[in-house]
Amino acid sequence: MEINSKILLDWFLIHGIKIIAIIGSAYIANKFIHIFIEKAIRKIVPPESFLTPEEEKKREDTLIKIISGFSVTLIWIIAILMALQEFGLQIAPFLATLGIAGVAVGFGGQYLIKDMISGLFIIIENQYRIGDVVCFDKVCGTVEDITLRTTTIRNLDGTVHHIPHGEIKITSNLSKGFARVNFSLAIDYDSDLEKVIAIINKIGKDISQDPQWKNSVISAPKFIKIDDFGDSAIIIKILGDTKPLKQWDITAEMRKRIKIAFDKEDIKIPFPQVVVHNKK
């Protein structure tokens, strides 16, 4: 029993301390590498002239998360291999086995490689960042996570979608640079068009000067054109520029104020009507 204890103690003094040191060093390295990467990204990545400080920070946060994740994985792989070597495992044959397995998996892993290459270009080209609202074909939502292989988004219903980058054909970013209030409004043919235009433009100007909304408005929403002559209404177009992700709030406020103002001025917002003729 004493011999076994002595052997165990000798092994611990020679190898056990090294394993503890390797694990401890990996833990400390992960802490410092994250701090280093964050400072480096904040300093090295050149700002883009069309991005606001908030958008630039989202871009940097996304790069920091991806690079840190890759670095942490690499550090722990190296640490585990070094620890296994202290247990007496020969790493060279193990790596050779992994190489052969990698070749075998490679034939079936072409889609994985495609996803990762596509993800790399998404990150380099700054197509979207964590926190952006995007649409991929028919799926839209807020970007919650980005890795080299997939993007995770959550839609308004709370459903989470994991989308491989290789499957993304068209990306629509709804929150990059600026957003736009863009909606149509139907008014009665009997309405005074000049009066309607004046009311809409005044509401847009009031919102742009309102303390609650002015920091979200870039250009006041206003009447742009008569978009169409409908069966029972004139369709007018209203446009205005806002900060990213604020277009829906400003649009809702515009609609509320327009309804209140139209009610006061007795301006009708018509609805489709059907005339039925009884054949005698």
N, C-alpha and C positions, 0 to 999 in steps of 0.2 A: 504493500500500500504506500509505504514511504517512497519506494522507487518510482512508482507511478506519479506520486505527487511531485517528486523532484523532476521527473521528465516533463510533466505538465508545466511546472514553474519555469524550467529552462526554455521550453517552447514559447511560453508567454513572454519571457524576457527577451528572446531573440525575435520572435515573429509577432506575438500578440501586441507588443507595444508598437511595432511598425504598422500593424493593421489599424490600431486606434489612431495613430498619427496620420495615416492615409485618409481615414474617414473624417477626422477632424480637419485636416488640411482641405479636403474637398468641400466640407461645410463652410469653412472660412472663405475659401476661394469663390464659392457661389455668392456669398454675401458681398464680397468686394467686387466681383465681376459685374454684378448688377449695378452697383454704384458707379463703376467705371464706365459701363456701357451707357448709362443714363446721362452722365456728364458729357461723354464723347458725342453722343447723338445730339444733345442740346446745342453743342458748340460747333460740330462739324457740318451737320445737315444744313445746306444753304436755304434760306427762306425764299418762298415764291411770292412774287409781287402781288398776285391776285388773291392770296390767302389772308384771312384775318388772323390775329394772334390766337384766337380760340381754335381755328381750323389748323393752324400750324402746330399747335400743341397736340391736337388729336393725331396728326400725322406722325409726330415724334413719339408719342406714347405707343402707337401701333408698332413702329420700328423697334422701340425699346423692348416691347413684349416679345416680339418674334425672335430678335437676336438673343435676348436673355434666355428664352426658352431653349433655343438651340445650344447655347453655351453651357447651360446647366446640364442638359442631357449629355453633352460631350464630356464634361468634367466627371460626372458620375460613372460613365462607361469606363473611362480611364482608371478611376479610383477602384471600381469593382474588379477590373482585370488585374490591377496591381495587388489587391487584397487576395484574389484567388491564387496568385503566384506565391504569396506567403503561405498559403495552405498546401503548397506543393504541386499545384496544378500547372502543367506545362502550357504556356499561353500560345506558343508557336503552332502546335498542332490544332489547338482550339481555333485560332484565327484562320488557319488553312481550311478547317472544316466549315467555318462561317463563309469563307470565300467561295467554296464549292456550292454551299447551300444558296449563297447569294446569286450565283450564276443560274442555278435551277429556278429560283424564285423570279429571277429577272425576266424570264420568258413570259411569266404570268403577271409580272409587275409593271408592265409598260404603261398601264393606266395610272399607277401610282406615280411613276416618273413624269407622266404628262401633267398630272395634278400639281406636282411640286414645281415644275418649270413654269406652268401658268401662274401659280401663286407667286413665284419670284418676280415675274413681270408685273403682276398686279401691285406688288409692294414697291418695286422700283419706279413704276410709272405713277404711283400715288393715285390710283383710280378711286379708292375709297379708304376710309379709316374706321377704326372702332368708334362707334357713336354716330356714324352717318346713317341716313335712311336711304336704302337702295332698293332697286328692283332687278331681279334676274328673271327674264322672260315673264312668267306669270306669278312669281313669288316676290313679295315686297316685305320689308321690315327694317328694324334697327340692327345694325351690325354689333353683335356682342363679343365676337371673338374672331381672330384671324390667325391661322397657322399656315405653314407652307403648303399644306394639302387641302384644307377646307376653310370655308367661311361659315360662321354660325350667325343666323339672324333670327329675330323674334318679331312676329307680325302683331297687328293690333289685337288679335284674339288671344295673344299670349303663347301661341304655338311656336316652338323652336324648330328651325330648319337648318340642317347641316348640308352644305352644298359643296361637292368636290369642285375644285377650281377648273379641272379639265372639262367639266360639263357646262361651264358658263360661256355662253355665246355672246350675249348682249348684257352690258351692265349700265343701268341708269341710276346716277347719283342724284338724289333729290335735295341734297344739303351741302353742295360744294359751291363756294364763292358767294352766291346769292340765290334767293328763291323768288317766286313770283305769285302774286295774287292774280288769278286768271279764272274768271267765271262769267257766265252769261246770265242776263236778266230779261224776263219777258214783261212788256208793258202793253197796256191797252192801246188800240189804234186811235182812240179818241183822246189820248193823253197829250198834253202840251210837251213836245219833245225838248224844247229849249229849257223849260222849267225842270224836267226830269234830269237833264244833263247838269244843270246848275246845282240841283240837290245832291246828286251823286258826287260831283267834284268837291262840293263843300264838305260832305261827310268824309271823303278821303283826306282832305286837307286837315279837318278837325282831328281825325285819328292820328295823322302824322305829327300833330302838335300836342296831343294828349300826353301828359307825363307817364301814364301807364303804358303807352304804346310807341311813343316817339323813338325810343332806342331800338325798336324792332323794325322800323320802316326806313327804307332807303329812298324810295320815291313814292309819293302819295298815290294810292289807287285812284283812277279816274276813268271817265268815259273815253273809249277809244274809237268806236265805230258802231254803225248799225250792222249787225252780223247777219241778219236774215229777216225776211218777212214771212212769219209763220201763218198758219191757218187762222189763228185767233189772236195773234199778238205780234208786236215788233220785238225782235231779239236784239239786245244791245250787248256789247262786249266791254268788260271792265278789267283793266290791268294795273298793276303796280308792283314795285320791287321791294322785297323784305330781306331781313337777315335769314340765314339758313334755318329751316325748321319752324319759322314763324309765320309762314304763308297761310297755314290752316287757321291759326288763331286770328290773324288779321281778316281773313275772308269771313270767318264766323261773325266777327264784330261788325264788319261792313254790312253783312246781310241783316243783322239785328237792327242796326241804325237806319238802314234803308227802309225796312218794313215799318218802323216807328214813324219815320218822316213821311212815307207815302200815305200812311193812315191819316196823319194830320192834314195832308194836302189833298186827300181824297183821290189819290192816284191809284188806279186799279192794277193789280197783278193778275191777269186773267188765267183761266184754266181751260183746257180743251173742252169744247162743247159739241154735242152731237144733236143734229136736228132730225127728228123722225117724222116722216110723212105717212099718214094713213091713206092707203089706197081705197077709194070708195067704189 
